[in-house]
Amino acid sequence: MTFKTLVPILVLALMAGAAHSDALPEARPVMLRPAETLPVVDRVLVRKAERRLLLMQGGNVVRSYHVALGLSPVGQKERSGDFRTPEGSYRLERRNPRSDYFLSIKVSYPNQEDLKRAHARHWDSGGSIMIHGLPNQLKHDPDYYRNHDWTDGCIAVSNADMVEIWMLTPDDVPIDIFP
């Protein structure tokens, strides 16, 4: 979903001055103007060492977010269960508003290089790498999620940040994940 500008929001404004106290107020539509336009994000960058996710537009950073990574974040994801976050070039493929986490967008891991590497070692490459918010059912204090790498290999952000990422990233946008 691509948003070039915020769509004006239609609200009802209640008018005072009803004829008598038990009468329903009259309603009329009012158009509000958007405060800002949303940027068209054309690329997502993740810098694992910095724990940052950057939304890019024409080479410029339009948003930057703190991320949590897999429990063993250093190095390339090689197989299922290694708790690493992948490194490489992928795309954001599919959105899931009903995941076990607050919203999720699937990263196209594994790519052809990942599959080739895993098959050469007779490993299962793994999959289901997502950008997502917090678990719907917290197992730890909220501070834990802010201060630790805690995923199985996904890229996690706060729920508020996930709403912005969800709104600002169009389908099939490229994502590059760097060490």
N, CA, C and O atoms as a DFTB+ gen file, in Angstrom:
716 C
 N C O
     1  1       0.844      -1.153       0.000
     2  2       0.000       0.000       0.000
     3  2       0.895       1.223       0.000
     4  3       1.773       1.360       0.852
     5  1       0.672       2.110      -0.955
     6  2       1.489       3.300      -1.086
     7  2       0.653       4.520      -0.735
     8  3      -0.474       4.664      -1.206
     9  1       1.202       5.388       0.086
    10  2       0.517       6.620       0.444
    11  2       1.377       7.785      -0.015
    12  3       2.482       7.970       0.495
    13  1       0.889       8.585      -0.982
    14  2       1.652       9.756      -1.396
    15  2       1.298      10.955      -0.529
    16  3       2.126      11.829      -0.272
    17  1       0.081      10.970      -0.100
    18  2      -0.355      12.024       0.825
    19  2      -1.386      11.428       1.764
    20  3      -2.002      10.408       1.455
    21  1      -1.565      12.038       2.866
    22  2      -2.640      11.602       3.755
    23  2      -3.964      11.954       3.101
    24  3      -4.129      13.056       2.578
    25  1      -4.880      11.048       3.128
    26  2      -6.216      11.301       2.597
    27  2      -6.965      12.151       3.616
    28  3      -6.944      11.850       4.810
    29  1      -7.631      13.215       3.152
    30  2      -8.399      14.025       4.116
    31  2      -9.377      13.145       4.878
    32  3      -9.980      12.232       4.315
    33  1      -9.523      13.432       6.158
    34  2     -10.364      12.623       7.031
    35  2     -11.724      13.288       7.168
    36  3     -11.822      14.487       7.427
    37  1     -12.773      12.488       6.989
    38  2     -14.132      12.991       7.136
    39  2     -14.579      12.788       8.575
    40  3     -14.574      11.659       9.066
    41  1     -14.960      13.845       9.250
    42  2     -15.443      13.757      10.628
    43  2     -16.799      14.428      10.728
    44  3     -17.165      15.251       9.890
    45  1     -17.523      14.070      11.745
    46  2     -18.808      14.719      11.998
    47  2     -18.627      15.770      13.076
    48  3     -18.058      15.499      14.133
    49  1     -19.112      16.964      12.804
    50  2     -19.074      18.037      13.799
    51  2     -20.488      18.252      14.315
    52  3     -21.410      18.525      13.547
    53  1     -20.639      18.128      15.587
    54  2     -21.961      18.305      16.180
    55  2     -22.264      19.791      16.312
    56  3     -21.441      20.585      16.769
    57  1     -23.432      20.120      15.911
    58  2     -23.832      21.532      15.986
    59  2     -24.708      21.756      17.215
    60  3     -25.568      20.938      17.542
    61  1     -24.477      22.847      17.869
    62  2     -25.282      23.211      19.044
    63  2     -26.554      23.918      18.576
    64  3     -26.718      24.230      17.397
    65  1     -27.420      24.151      19.508
    66  2     -28.620      24.915      19.175
    67  2     -29.817      24.054      18.835
    68  3     -30.663      24.462      18.038
    69  1     -29.908      22.880      19.418
    70  2     -31.084      22.042      19.175
    71  2     -32.327      22.752      19.707
    72  3     -32.237      23.523      20.663
    73  1     -33.473      22.501      19.102
    74  2     -34.715      23.183      19.468
    75  2     -35.112      22.936      20.916
    76  3     -35.583      23.859      21.579
    77  1     -34.942      21.748      21.416
    78  2     -35.205      21.475      22.826
    79  2     -34.243      20.414      23.321
    80  3     -33.580      19.757      22.519
    81  1     -34.157      20.239      24.619
    82  2     -33.101      19.458      25.252
    83  2     -33.055      17.989      24.866
    84  3     -31.981      17.390      24.932
    85  1     -34.178      17.368      24.460
    86  2     -34.135      15.948      24.117
    87  2     -33.963      15.711      22.617
    88  3     -34.001      14.565      22.168
    89  1     -33.778      16.759      21.849
    90  2     -33.579      16.607      20.401
    91  2     -32.138      16.169      20.114
    92  3     -31.208      16.547      20.827
    93  1     -31.970      15.367      19.060
    94  2     -30.631      14.949      18.645
    95  2     -29.933      16.108      17.959
    96  3     -30.565      16.853      17.210
    97  1     -28.651      16.271      18.201
    98  2     -27.940      17.352      17.514
    99  2     -27.830      17.038      16.027
   100  3     -27.777      15.875      15.626
   101  1     -27.796      18.081      15.225
   102  2     -27.640      17.928      13.783
   103  2     -26.147      17.739      13.491
   104  3     -25.302      18.347      14.147
   105  1     -25.832      16.907      12.520
   106  2     -24.434      16.644      12.166
   107  2     -24.174      17.078      10.736
   108  3     -25.041      16.958       9.871
   109  1     -22.982      17.579      10.498
   110  2     -22.582      17.921       9.122
   111  2     -21.130      17.504       8.933
   112  3     -20.347      17.552       9.881
   113  1     -20.760      17.096       7.724
   114  2     -19.381      16.662       7.482
   115  2     -18.426      17.857       7.440
   116  3     -18.782      18.932       6.957
   117  1     -17.221      17.656       7.949
   118  2     -16.173      18.670       7.927
   119  2     -14.918      18.013       7.383
   120  3     -14.568      16.916       7.820
   121  1     -14.237      18.642       6.455
   122  2     -12.995      18.097       5.889
   123  2     -11.805      18.704       6.630
   124  3     -11.685      19.924       6.740
   125  1     -10.936      17.842       7.131
   126  2      -9.705      18.297       7.768
   127  2      -8.563      18.171       6.771
   128  3      -8.527      17.218       5.994
   129  1      -7.652      19.095       6.781
   130  2      -6.500      19.044       5.890
   131  2      -5.366      18.259       6.554
   132  3      -5.167      18.357       7.765
   133  1      -4.627      17.485       5.763
   134  2      -3.519      16.721       6.355
   135  2      -2.410      17.651       6.826
   136  3      -2.130      18.667       6.191
   137  1      -1.785      17.301       7.935
   138  2      -0.695      18.103       8.487
   139  2       0.583      17.921       7.668
   140  3       1.374      18.855       7.535
   141  1       0.786      16.723       7.121
   142  2       1.976      16.465       6.322
   143  2       1.669      15.373       5.321
   144  3       0.694      14.636       5.468
   145  1       2.500      15.273       4.310
   146  2       2.358      14.177       3.366
   147  2       3.294      13.059       3.785
   148  3       4.354      13.304       4.360
   149  1       2.900      11.849       3.499
   150  2       3.738      10.701       3.827
   151  2       4.762      10.491       2.718
   152  3       4.420      10.600       1.540
   153  1       6.002      10.195       3.068
   154  2       7.012       9.964       2.037
   155  2       6.763       8.640       1.332
   156  3       6.231       7.698       1.919
   157  1       7.157       8.583       0.064
   158  2       7.095       7.342      -0.688
   159  2       8.432       6.638      -0.485
   160  3       9.434       7.028      -1.083
   161  1       8.454       5.612       0.350
   162  2       9.687       4.897       0.664
   163  2      10.036       3.982      -0.498
   164  3       9.201       3.205      -0.959
   165  1      11.296       4.079      -0.976
   166  2      11.701       3.242      -2.102
   167  2      12.761       2.206      -1.735
   168  3      13.202       1.432      -2.584
   169  1      13.167       2.196      -0.463
   170  2      14.173       1.232      -0.015
   171  2      14.204       1.204       1.504
   172  3      13.982       2.222       2.160
   173  1      14.482       0.031       2.054
   174  2      14.639      -0.135       3.490
   175  2      16.054      -0.649       3.724
   176  3      16.512      -1.561       3.036
   177  1      16.743      -0.059       4.697
   178  2      18.085      -0.522       5.080
   179  2      18.064      -0.943       6.532
   180  3      17.452      -0.281       7.369
   181  1      18.733      -2.047       6.832
   182  2      18.919      -2.463       8.214
   183  2      20.412      -2.562       8.451
   184  3      21.118      -3.250       7.714
   185  1      20.893      -1.881       9.468
   186  2      22.296      -1.939       9.870
   187  2      22.337      -2.673      11.209
   188  3      22.083      -2.098      12.267
   189  1      22.668      -3.971      11.123
   190  2      22.592      -4.828      12.309
   191  2      23.486      -4.338      13.445
   192  3      23.039      -4.287      14.591
   193  1      24.725      -3.980      13.160
   194  2      25.661      -3.559      14.211
   195  2      25.163      -2.311      14.939
   196  3      25.421      -2.140      16.130
   197  1      24.453      -1.445      14.228
   198  2      23.924      -0.212      14.814
   199  2      22.525      -0.405      15.401
   200  3      22.010       0.478      16.087
   201  1      21.916      -1.550      15.133
   202  2      20.541      -1.828      15.553
   203  2      19.597      -0.746      15.022
   204  3      18.779      -0.203      15.765
   205  1      19.724      -0.438      13.711
   206  2      18.911       0.601      13.084
   207  2      18.229       0.069      11.830
   208  3      18.815      -0.694      11.062
   209  1      16.990       0.482      11.637
   210  2      16.254       0.275      10.399
   211  2      15.992       1.658       9.835
   212  3      15.474       2.530      10.533
   213  1      16.347       1.863       8.570
   214  2      16.203       3.158       7.916
   215  2      15.218       3.038       6.762
   216  3      15.323       2.121       5.948
   217  1      14.268       3.953       6.689
   218  2      13.389       4.056       5.540
   219  2      13.960       5.131       4.632
   220  3      14.219       6.254       5.066
   221  1      14.155       4.775       3.359
   222  2      14.846       5.652       2.420
   223  2      13.900       6.126       1.313
   224  3      12.968       5.428       0.912
   225  1      14.180       7.334       0.841
   226  2      13.476       7.893      -0.311
   227  2      14.511       8.614      -1.157
   228  3      15.046       9.641      -0.741
   229  1      14.797       8.089      -2.334
   230  2      15.763       8.728      -3.227
   231  2      17.120       8.943      -2.591
   232  3      17.747       9.974      -2.831
   233  1      17.593       8.004      -1.788
   234  2      18.897       8.113      -1.152
   235  2      18.903       8.887       0.159
   236  3      19.942       8.977       0.814
   237  1      17.776       9.441       0.549
   238  2      17.675      10.189       1.803
   239  2      16.952       9.369       2.856
   240  3      15.998       8.652       2.555
   241  1      17.417       9.482       4.099
   242  2      16.749       8.816       5.210
   243  2      15.526       9.641       5.585
   244  3      15.639      10.826       5.898
   245  1      14.336       8.995       5.551
   246  2      13.119       9.708       5.947
   247  2      12.640       9.297       7.338
   248  3      11.914      10.049       7.988
   249  1      13.037       8.113       7.799
   250  2      12.741       7.653       9.158
   251  2      13.840       6.695       9.591
   252  3      14.434       5.996       8.769
   253  1      14.102       6.673      10.895
   254  2      15.105       5.779      11.470
   255  2      14.533       5.187      12.756
   256  3      13.936       5.901      13.562
   257  1      14.719       3.877      12.943
   258  2      14.140       3.182      14.094
   259  2      15.166       2.278      14.758
   260  3      16.031       1.709      14.091
   261  1      15.064       2.150      16.069
   262  2      15.850       1.169      16.820
   263  2      15.218      -0.205      16.588
   264  3      13.994      -0.338      16.583
   265  1      16.069      -1.237      16.393
   266  2      15.569      -2.598      16.193
   267  2      16.206      -3.564      17.174
   268  3      17.294      -3.324      17.697
   269  1      15.507      -4.653      17.408
   270  2      16.055      -5.826      18.089
   271  2      16.182      -6.910      17.029
   272  3      15.382      -6.977      16.095
   273  1      17.190      -7.755      17.180
   274  2      17.477      -8.784      16.176
   275  2      17.363     -10.169      16.793
   276  3      16.854     -10.338      17.901
   277  1      17.850     -11.155      16.051
   278  2      17.869     -12.519      16.553
   279  2      18.769     -12.640      17.773
   280  3      19.647     -11.805      17.993
   281  1      18.548     -13.675      18.557
   282  2      19.306     -13.895      19.794
   283  2      20.808     -14.025      19.558
   284  3      21.600     -13.743      20.458
   285  1      21.208     -14.447      18.362
   286  2      22.619     -14.570      17.992
   287  2      22.841     -13.724      16.742
   288  3      22.955     -14.268      15.643
   289  1      22.903     -12.405      16.892
   290  2      22.799     -11.513      15.743
   291  2      24.039     -11.400      14.850
   292  3      23.919     -10.963      13.705
   293  1      25.205     -11.774      15.331
   294  2      26.427     -11.577      14.544
   295  2      26.552     -12.682      13.506
   296  3      26.448     -13.867      13.823
   297  1      26.778     -12.274      12.260
   298  2      26.961     -13.227      11.175
   299  2      25.704     -13.441      10.364
   300  3      24.603     -13.056      10.759
   301  1      25.900     -14.064       9.222
   302  2      24.821     -14.344       8.274
   303  2      23.962     -15.510       8.754
   304  3      24.480     -16.487       9.296
   305  1      22.673     -15.408       8.559
   306  2      21.788     -16.547       8.838
   307  2      22.159     -17.664       7.872
   308  3      22.267     -17.447       6.665
   309  1      22.353     -18.871       8.420
   310  2      22.753     -19.994       7.584
   311  2      21.735     -21.112       7.566
   312  3      21.635     -21.853       6.588
   313  1      20.978     -21.237       8.645
   314  2      20.041     -22.365       8.721
   315  2      18.949     -22.088       9.738
   316  3      19.028     -21.161      10.545
   317  1      17.946     -22.913       9.666
   318  2      16.837     -22.838      10.603
   319  2      17.353     -23.057      12.023
   320  3      18.148     -23.966      12.262
   321  1      16.908     -22.236      12.954
   322  2      17.264     -22.416      14.350
   323  2      18.581     -21.828      14.785
   324  3      18.995     -22.045      15.924
   325  1      19.269     -21.078      13.909
   326  2      20.550     -20.491      14.327
   327  2      20.385     -19.136      15.015
   328  3      21.371     -18.553      15.466
   329  1      19.150     -18.626      15.102
   330  2      18.810     -17.380      15.797
   331  2      19.545     -16.161      15.233
   332  3      19.761     -15.181      15.945
   333  1      19.926     -16.224      13.963
   334  2      20.584     -15.090      13.317
   335  2      19.610     -14.355      12.404
   336  3      18.680     -14.943      11.852
   337  1      19.845     -13.071      12.263
   338  2      19.106     -12.250      11.314
   339  2      19.880     -12.271      10.004
   340  3      21.092     -12.055      10.009
   341  1      19.205     -12.527       8.873
   342  2      19.926     -12.632       7.597
   343  2      20.651     -11.345       7.217
   344  3      20.364     -10.271       7.746
   345  1      21.584     -11.476       6.300
   346  2      22.284     -10.353       5.685
   347  2      22.184     -10.535       4.185
   348  3      22.362     -11.642       3.674
   349  1      21.902      -9.457       3.480
   350  2      21.799      -9.537       2.028
   351  2      20.678      -8.663       1.505
   352  3      20.129      -7.821       2.216
   353  1      20.351      -8.891       0.229
   354  2      19.310      -8.108      -0.452
   355  2      18.052      -8.946      -0.606
   356  3      18.088     -10.073      -1.100
   357  1      16.945      -8.372      -0.173
   358  2      15.669      -9.065      -0.176
   359  2      14.575      -8.083      -0.592
   360  3      14.871      -6.965      -1.014
   361  1      13.323      -8.495      -0.475
   362  2      12.173      -7.631      -0.716
   363  2      11.172      -7.848       0.419
   364  3      11.169      -8.897       1.062
   365  1      10.340      -6.868       0.652
   366  2       9.244      -7.035       1.601
   367  2       8.066      -7.600       0.814
   368  3       7.534      -6.954      -0.089
   369  1       7.671      -8.819       1.174
   370  2       6.746      -9.585       0.338
   371  2       5.279      -9.535       0.730
   372  3       4.418      -9.319      -0.123
   373  1       4.987      -9.730       1.994
   374  2       3.607      -9.972       2.383
   375  2       3.359      -9.406       3.774
   376  3       4.233      -9.455       4.640
   377  1       2.163      -8.869       3.980
   378  2       1.787      -8.274       5.260
   379  2       0.841      -9.211       6.001
   380  3      -0.001      -9.879       5.401
   381  1       1.001      -9.240       7.322
   382  2       0.100     -10.051       8.138
   383  2      -0.372      -9.216       9.331
   384  3       0.381      -9.015      10.284
   385  1      -1.605      -8.735       9.279
   386  2      -2.124      -7.952      10.405
   387  2      -2.543      -8.821      11.590
   388  3      -2.849      -8.297      12.661
   389  1      -2.559     -10.147      11.407
   390  2      -3.014     -11.050      12.473
   391  2      -1.936     -12.030      12.895
   392  3      -2.243     -13.182      13.199
   393  1      -0.696     -11.609      12.921
   394  2       0.391     -12.504      13.320
   395  2       0.448     -12.615      14.849
   396  3      -0.347     -11.995      15.554
   397  1       1.385     -13.402      15.342
   398  2       1.587     -13.535      16.789
   399  2       2.269     -12.297      17.371
   400  3       2.432     -12.186      18.586
   401  1       2.661     -11.379      16.509
   402  2       3.317     -10.136      16.891
   403  2       2.473      -8.982      16.386
   404  3       1.603      -9.169      15.536
   405  1       2.728      -7.790      16.906
   406  2       1.956      -6.633      16.473
   407  2       2.332      -6.300      15.031
   408  3       3.368      -5.685      14.782
   409  1       1.502      -6.700      14.101
   410  2       1.730      -6.529      12.664
   411  2       3.034      -7.212      12.234
   412  3       3.978      -7.299      13.020
   413  1       3.086      -7.684      11.014
   414  2       4.342      -8.228      10.504
   415  2       4.375      -8.093       8.989
   416  3       3.351      -8.180       8.311
   417  1       5.572      -7.880       8.484
   418  2       5.821      -7.829       7.038
   419  2       6.944      -8.816       6.755
   420  3       8.022      -8.727       7.343
   421  1       6.687      -9.756       5.853
   422  2       7.648     -10.814       5.555
   423  2       8.790     -10.317       4.680
   424  3       8.580      -9.615       3.690
   425  1      10.010     -10.699       5.069
   426  2      11.223     -10.461       4.280
   427  2      11.401     -11.685       3.387
   428  3      11.150     -12.804       3.837
   429  1      11.819     -11.512       2.159
   430  2      11.894     -12.606       1.184
   431  2      13.057     -13.579       1.412
   432  3      13.494     -14.241       0.470
   433  1      13.558     -13.675       2.636
   434  2      14.558     -14.683       2.973
   435  2      13.894     -16.060       2.936
   436  3      12.778     -16.200       3.436
   437  1      14.532     -17.074       2.366
   438  2      15.861     -17.111       1.766
   439  2      15.834     -16.713       0.283
   440  3      14.885     -17.019      -0.438
   441  1      16.900     -16.025      -0.154
   442  2      17.054     -15.745      -1.578
   443  2      17.860     -16.896      -2.207
   444  3      18.170     -17.873      -1.525
   445  1      18.191     -16.788      -3.468
   446  2      18.904     -17.879      -4.165
   447  2      20.262     -18.175      -3.538
   448  3      20.643     -19.339      -3.415
   449  1      20.998     -17.133      -3.139
   450  2      22.301     -17.339      -2.485
   451  2      22.147     -18.093      -1.171
   452  3      22.926     -18.999      -0.876
   453  1      21.152     -17.725      -0.391
   454  2      20.909     -18.376       0.893
   455  2      20.570     -19.852       0.696
   456  3      21.075     -20.710       1.419
   457  1      19.717     -20.145      -0.279
   458  2      19.341     -21.533      -0.555
   459  2      20.543     -22.358      -1.006
   460  3      20.729     -23.492      -0.565
   461  1      21.346     -21.783      -1.877
   462  2      22.537     -22.477      -2.383
   463  2      23.500     -22.803      -1.244
   464  3      24.015     -23.917      -1.161
   465  1      23.739     -21.836      -0.374
   466  2      24.647     -22.029       0.764
   467  2      24.127     -23.118       1.703
   468  3      24.893     -23.977       2.137
   469  1      22.837     -23.087       2.017
   470  2      22.253     -24.076       2.926
   471  2      22.248     -25.468       2.298
   472  3      22.579     -26.450       2.962
   473  1      21.877     -25.556       1.029
   474  2      21.843     -26.868       0.368
   475  2      23.228     -27.496       0.274
   476  3      23.366     -28.714       0.386
   477  1      24.252     -26.675       0.069
   478  2      25.631     -27.195      -0.012
   479  2      26.038     -27.871       1.294
   480  3      26.879     -28.770       1.291
   481  1      25.452     -27.447       2.399
   482  2      25.777     -28.023       3.715
   483  2      24.709     -28.986       4.214
   484  3      24.784     -29.489       5.335
   485  1      23.705     -29.239       3.358
   486  2      22.596     -30.131       3.702
   487  2      21.811     -29.631       4.910
   488  3      21.399     -30.407       5.772
   489  1      21.613     -28.298       4.949
   490  2      20.867     -27.666       6.022
   491  2      19.528     -27.156       5.498
   492  3      19.367     -26.903       4.304
   493  1      18.587     -27.012       6.398
   494  2      17.337     -26.320       6.108
   495  2      17.644     -24.825       6.268
   496  3      18.093     -24.394       7.330
   497  1      17.404     -24.045       5.222
   498  2      17.761     -22.621       5.260
   499  2      16.931     -21.810       6.252
   500  3      17.331     -20.713       6.643
   501  1      15.791     -22.336       6.656
   502  2      14.918     -21.562       7.531
   503  2      14.083     -20.594       6.712
   504  3      14.162     -20.580       5.483
   505  1      13.304     -19.807       7.375
   506  2      12.434     -18.846       6.695
   507  2      11.618     -18.082       7.707
   508  3      11.975     -18.004       8.883
   509  1      10.533     -17.523       7.249
   510  2       9.621     -16.736       8.092
   511  2      10.336     -15.608       8.821
   512  3      10.090     -15.366      10.002
   513  1      11.220     -14.922       8.112
   514  2      11.878     -13.734       8.665
   515  2      10.960     -12.544       8.410
   516  3      10.529     -12.310       7.280
   517  1      10.671     -11.807       9.455
   518  2       9.706     -10.706       9.397
   519  2      10.269      -9.436      10.025
   520  3      11.216      -9.474      10.811
   521  1       9.671      -8.327       9.662
   522  2       9.769      -7.106      10.457
   523  2       8.461      -7.094      11.239
   524  3       7.388      -7.214      10.648
   525  1       8.535      -6.952      12.560
   526  2       7.315      -6.974      13.360
   527  2       7.477      -6.179      14.641
   528  3       8.579      -5.778      15.015
   529  1       6.341      -5.960      15.309
   530  2       6.324      -5.301      16.604
   531  2       6.498      -6.315      17.724
   532  3       7.029      -7.405      17.511
   533  1       6.051      -5.950      18.909
   534  2       6.183      -6.806      20.087
   535  2       5.247      -8.011      20.004
   536  3       4.267      -7.995      19.259
   537  1       5.556      -9.059      20.779
   538  2       4.635     -10.196      20.823
   539  2       3.275      -9.751      21.353
   540  3       3.196      -8.880      22.220
   541  1       2.218     -10.344      20.835
   542  2       0.878     -10.022      21.336
   543  2       0.715     -10.456      22.782
   544  3      -0.057      -9.857      23.530
   545  1       1.440     -11.493      23.177
   546  2       1.433     -11.957      24.563
   547  2       2.859     -11.842      25.096
   548  3       3.705     -12.693      24.818
   549  1       3.114     -10.798      25.851
   550  2       4.462     -10.539      26.364
   551  2       4.879     -11.620      27.356
   552  3       4.101     -12.026      28.220
   553  1       6.132     -12.081      27.212
   554  2       6.696     -13.056      28.146
   555  2       7.682     -12.392      29.100
   556  3       8.113     -12.996      30.082
   557  1       8.035     -11.143      28.803
   558  2       9.000     -10.384      29.604
   559  2       8.442      -8.994      29.870
   560  3       7.443      -8.585      29.278
   561  1       9.099      -8.281      30.765
   562  2       8.801      -6.878      31.015
   563  2       9.061      -6.091      29.723
   564  3       9.999      -6.428      29.000
   565  1       8.273      -5.061      29.406
   566  2       8.489      -4.286      28.170
   567  2       9.913      -3.760      27.994
   568  3      10.390      -3.669      26.863
   569  1      10.614      -3.407      29.097
   570  2      12.000      -2.933      28.988
   571  2      12.917      -3.990      28.384
   572  3      13.868      -3.648      27.682
   573  1      12.652      -5.250      28.642
   574  2      13.464      -6.333      28.091
   575  2      13.491      -6.250      26.566
   576  3      14.552      -6.382      25.956
   577  1      12.335      -6.033      25.953
   578  2      12.234      -5.992      24.492
   579  2      12.953      -4.783      23.896
   580  3      13.429      -4.839      22.762
   581  1      13.033      -3.695      24.656
   582  2      13.748      -2.497      24.190
   583  2      15.259      -2.648      24.293
   584  3      15.995      -2.041      23.516
   585  1      15.728      -3.450      25.244
   586  2      17.150      -3.478      25.572
   587  2      17.891      -4.749      25.192
   588  3      19.091      -4.854      25.445
   589  1      17.212      -5.712      24.594
   590  2      17.842      -6.994      24.256
   591  2      17.483      -7.428      22.839
   592  3      16.429      -7.064      22.319
   593  1      18.365      -8.208      22.220
   594  2      18.000      -8.934      21.013
   595  2      17.206     -10.138      21.494
   596  3      17.665     -10.865      22.376
   597  1      16.027     -10.362      20.932
   598  2      15.137     -11.377      21.493
   599  2      14.404     -12.237      20.466
   600  3      13.669     -13.148      20.849
   601  1      14.587     -11.971      19.167
   602  2      13.817     -12.715      18.172
   603  2      14.543     -13.996      17.759
   604  3      15.685     -14.233      18.153
   605  1      13.866     -14.806      16.967
   606  2      14.481     -16.015      16.405
   607  2      15.299     -15.700      15.159
   608  3      15.917     -16.598      14.587
   609  1      15.314     -14.437      14.729
   610  2      16.038     -14.004      13.537
   611  2      15.335     -12.854      12.841
   612  3      15.837     -12.310      11.857
   613  1      14.181     -12.490      13.351
   614  2      13.407     -11.392      12.773
   615  2      13.985     -10.033      13.176
   616  3      14.924      -9.944      13.967
   617  1      13.398      -8.989      12.612
   618  2      13.744      -7.609      12.918
   619  2      12.551      -7.034      13.669
   620  3      11.474      -6.879      13.094
   621  1      12.730      -6.716      14.943
   622  2      11.617      -6.258      15.772
   623  2      11.765      -4.774      16.104
   624  3      12.869      -4.273      16.319
   625  1      10.632      -4.094      16.140
   626  2      10.570      -2.678      16.486
   627  2       9.442      -2.485      17.496
   628  3       8.692      -3.420      17.778
   629  1       9.322      -1.288      18.035
   630  2       8.197      -0.997      18.925
   631  2       6.897      -1.037      18.114
   632  3       6.923      -0.927      16.888
   633  1       5.795      -1.191      18.783
   634  2       4.510      -1.223      18.092
   635  2       4.224       0.095      17.374
   636  3       3.706       0.092      16.257
   637  1       4.556       1.211      18.005
   638  2       4.339       2.521      17.365
   639  2       5.181       2.636      16.098
   640  3       4.702       3.119      15.073
   641  1       6.440       2.190      16.168
   642  2       7.297       2.224      14.980
   643  2       6.755       1.296      13.899
   644  3       6.838       1.610      12.712
   645  1       6.204       0.158      14.303
   646  2       5.674      -0.792      13.323
   647  2       4.503      -0.208      12.552
   648  3       4.340      -0.493      11.365
   649  1       3.691       0.598      13.206
   650  2       2.577       1.250      12.504
   651  2       3.127       2.153      11.401
   652  3       2.632       2.125      10.274
   653  1       4.145       2.951      11.717
   654  2       4.741       3.827      10.700
   655  2       5.361       3.027       9.563
   656  3       5.146       3.344       8.393
   657  1       6.122       2.001       9.891
   658  2       6.762       1.179       8.861
   659  2       5.696       0.553       7.966
   660  3       5.840       0.535       6.743
   661  1       4.636       0.046       8.569
   662  2       3.529      -0.568       7.831
   663  2       2.931       0.429       6.840
   664  3       2.660       0.086       5.689
   665  1       2.729       1.664       7.296
   666  2       2.096       2.687       6.450
   667  2       3.025       3.236       5.374
   668  3       2.568       3.587       4.287
   669  1       4.324       3.315       5.664
   670  2       5.241       4.001       4.754
   671  2       5.926       3.093       3.739
   672  3       6.506       3.591       2.775
   673  1       5.875       1.779       3.929
   674  2       6.556       0.874       2.991
   675  2       5.559       0.281       2.005
   676  3       4.608      -0.387       2.411
   677  1       5.768       0.519       0.723
   678  2       4.894      -0.115      -0.266
   679  2       5.222      -1.603      -0.379
   680  3       6.297      -2.047       0.026
   681  1       4.297      -2.351      -0.925
   682  2       4.548      -3.768      -1.176
   683  2       5.718      -3.918      -2.132
   684  3       5.903      -3.103      -3.035
   685  1       6.502      -4.963      -1.929
   686  2       7.612      -5.352      -2.800
   687  2       8.793      -4.372      -2.783
   688  3       9.609      -4.378      -3.705
   689  1       8.891      -3.537      -1.754
   690  2      10.019      -2.608      -1.657
   691  2      11.291      -3.401      -1.320
   692  3      11.223      -4.355      -0.545
   693  1      12.443      -3.028      -1.883
   694  2      13.688      -3.727      -1.537
   695  2      14.133      -3.431      -0.106
   696  3      13.934      -2.329       0.405
   697  1      14.732      -4.424       0.524
   698  2      15.316      -4.279       1.854
   699  2      16.715      -4.866       1.817
   700  3      16.899      -6.014       1.413
   701  1      17.693      -4.091       2.233
   702  2      19.081      -4.535       2.327
   703  2      19.457      -4.608       3.781
   704  3      19.295      -3.643       4.528
   705  1      19.969      -5.777       4.188
   706  2      20.346      -6.000       5.577
   707  2      21.853      -6.150       5.620
   708  3      22.417      -7.073       5.033
   709  1      22.503      -5.223       6.327
   710  2      23.965      -5.178       6.424
   711  2      24.435      -5.651       7.794
   712  3      23.706      -5.530       8.779
   713  1      25.678      -6.200       7.861
   714  2      26.224      -6.627       9.158
   715  2      26.255      -5.485      10.166
   716  3      26.685      -5.676      11.303
